């Protein structure tokens, strides 16, 4: 596929999205129709002839080929296929949601196509080549390490084209991390699952995979329908990513992915038609908010604790969006955990630990997101809303060496998963008594706050004296100046004592994972052994230098040019 009239690699993404979607949708609906026929049930496809993939896009050479629209178009005037797609197919698909009895899947198809105006592939020959290649993709051929073929292609495209850096702090979560998080949070049938920055839908899709077997073979039609239509909710602001998320979820058996198109932080809505009937709070939240973003004032004004830090605002949003008794698993950059020098960071973490039981912090290796273009050190937070945090169980994977060729796998999480129930201390895990730390900090801060209050009272009493002094006749300017200076010193001392007390209490909210149980390998060699080693290396170096000198002596002379 040549660039042709496409200015940027990113502009391939919408094209690939709807083409791949229609291919896999056709295969999915063909399978569903066969399954219904086998049990004598009726089935209505989302698309009818000639708008199905098999009608206008399937290669003519396939074994099951029948006379179709593609053959008619190829046999007619040049450019007929392109004209059909631009003038008939695309408009038809975009208008599906306007039908009186449009199905949820038809509404989704329309929304996926809503931003498509025309085919961007430059020639009909190239288009036919693309259609033939895409037709080779089948559900069973999709790489199982990826939740979806579409997200796999999308992420790979951006990485290979080197355009990831412009993605405003957005990085895609490795699929094995998603799987580990979903297993830990364990969403159940009947739960609502929400991702406020859902991207290509990885968390929601994996949650569906996790939940579907729990329904069981005897699940009622109503239960299955609820799982497909009323369970999964998300928000996504990026125009390119939004339709991919919709397509991925539909192709994953979610008939109605309830994704709101807009900025979750500013509440600016692009399209909210798929979010109708959304609950105000959710049972489960699984998410990876963007790293390192800077938010505008418009976003900050929506929150109690204002900051430009994207993840801190998302953390506030998540706490508010979580039901009482709800569970959350989220990725967070380590800077949020250890920063205690900004008011919004501390107050947000205090809110988290006051309103939620932060039961686990899992420290990930530094290279987990390197394949996505980010070298940020990250952690996983797991918490449940409804009671304050008493004790935090930490688990450390930071020493695991990962990179593009050696990614983090589900096997790396096996020990973590085994220890989840009991949460014991081990070489990789430990427990922090947050309640005890809070009590200790409060006790240490109390005399400082008492001192601050005493200085404030003294300053107030001195102000009363100052008022009287200013009314006295004759006016004593020197005494007034001295008293004003004394007040300033008292207030300064009060502030300093308050700041010290705040620092003591804020230090409790440095939640960074620092493993006290890690075994450090020590050099047990004796001084004599080390000296022998140095001597041995010295002899080797001397021999090497002797060889180099000999080579130089026998080397032909060279003339230096000027």
Buried (B, 14 or more C-beta within 10 A) or exposed (E): BEEEEBEEBBEBBBBBBBBBBBBBBBBBBBEBBEEEEEEEEEEEBBBEEBBBBBBBBBEEEEEEEEEBBBBBBEEEEEEBBBBBBBEBBBEBBBEBBEEEEBBBBBBBBBBBBBBBEEBBBBEBEBBBEBBBEBBEBEEEEBEEEBBBBBBBBBBEBBBEEEBBEEBEBBBBBBBBBBBBBBBBBBBEBEBBBBBBBBBBBBBBBBBBBBBBEEBEEEBEEEBBBBBBBBBBBBBBBBEBBBBBBBBBBBBBBBBBBBBBBBBBBBEEBEEEEBBEEBEEBBBBBBBBBBBBBEBEEEBBEBBEBBBBBBBBBBBBBBBBBBBEEBBBBBBBBBBBBBBBEBEBBBBBBBBBBEBBBBBBBBBBBBBBBBBBBBEBBBBBBBBBBEEBBBBBBBBBBBEBEBEEEEBBBBEBBEBBEEBBEEBEEEEBBBEBEBEEBBEEBBEBBEEBBEBBEBBBEBBEEBBEEBEEBBEEEEEEEEBBEEBBEBBEEBBEBBEBBBEBBBBBBBBBBBBBBEBEEEEEEEEEEEEEEEEEEEEEEEEEEEEEEEEEEEEEEEEEEEEEEE
